[in-house]
Amino acid sequence: MLEKLYKKDALMKQFALLVFLQPFIDIYRLFVGNTVEVAGVSLVELINIILIIYLAILFILNQRKWKTFVPAILYSIILIIYLLLHSYNMLQFDTNIITGTSINVIVEAYVIIRAYVFPIMVLYMLLYMRTSEECFLKTIVGVSCFISCVIVVTNLLKVSYISYASNLEKNEMIHQNIIEWFTKNPPMDLNLITSKGWFYSGNQIGLILLMLFPIVIYYAIKNNRKRTYLLIVIQVVAMIMVATKTAALGSIVVMVIMIGLLILFGILYKKWKEYLKKAFVIAIILCCSILLVQVSPVKKMIGLQELSYISGQEEELKSELEDFSSGELDTDEFSKFMYKYYYIYGIQEEYVKLFPVEKYPEFWLSVISDENKSQANFRKFKKRIYTEVEKENANPKDEYLGIGYTTNFPYLEKDIIAQNVWFGKIGTILLIGPFLIIFIIASVKILLNMKKKFNMFNCILGLSICGGLGASLLAGHLFGYFFPILIFAYIVAQLFQEVGTDNKDVKENK
């Protein structure tokens, strides 16, 4: 019985099951959160930990060559050394700089292992397995179909939660469904008509849908049936409902690229008429999507993103601000001013509490006096705060070892920058590097053997990976989040497997 469990075919299906379970676990997380714990670990996290350890045991039993584990052992040794150095450096952080800082070495190690090391383990195991194209496509399409249908159905029934309310206590149902986009005026707060279904994070689910989308399109054109094209339509609608720029605008970019790939491979496969018909179908869906975006909340939100402050009231306070800027700054008076009017300058309350005005009056004065309104872009604004934190802490080792996740510094929403802040350059290389290295190796293999490796399926996988990386660089929420990074690892491993096998040449329609 045990031998059947760790046969390669069985392992392949069990890894697929791990991926397929994630949307269900995410729904559980939304409704139950971390209220249920076992030994201090939330049930949501415990389920994934048990599943990965279980798969790791089966993987070890499956391996007959112990050389397989040499890279893993070397990586583990380097990681342990890094964790020790990182923990020591983190303990040197001045906890008085950021309000609420509570450095915890054990929690820090747990976060790193759960959010980064476990996905790397999954990637490593998948690299030594052979996941069939059929199993991979069914898993990806199944996950995508479930997520998209949940978002669309809950939106139509108006039982969906709004996209930008990740905290359970702040979750609120949508005020308008997609039909009412056309029939009613939008509410003052456009967030109230964004829709993430019953999933925990709109940003994460938008990123996941973006990575899955090229593969869903490939599946549709490969099967070339009406119902498979319907999957594309449902997913596009879901991505626009989520209303993040990553999802809504990303769907349009992906379809444009897919049309180009269909034309290219139609010529290469000498099936240009067949592929042109498929490209035409995608083009029709693309045009309808662009029209839908015009009435969607994301269109209106993009237009208003720089208007995060009340310009009229700001003008009224201009004379007071000039008084603070001239002469010696009265810290007490300025603190009272900031705590009373911070919202007028587009600043959220959490940041004036996190980085107290009374401690850093000069910094806050420079922020609200900035004509470029850096606070209107929260990602840029948080990076500006970190620059000040870095200056205050004055520890050159932070650049290489990081200040730590548990220092309570807010997530910067640009993954590479965020990882550099928390874990330093060394930590970033160790925790993100394996995914990038595998992708680069696969890409080089394709370039070196274009005749055999340059095919439609590999290009689709590459597009999914690039979509994930691009969104990660611009909007974050990939690295350090188990659900999206697991999907990413699954796709990266599949591409590596594809270029490592004896594929037939480009003339064949893979």
Beta strands, then each sheet from edge to edge (+ up, - down):
strand 1: 37-38
strand 2: 41-42
sheet 1: 1+ 2-
end
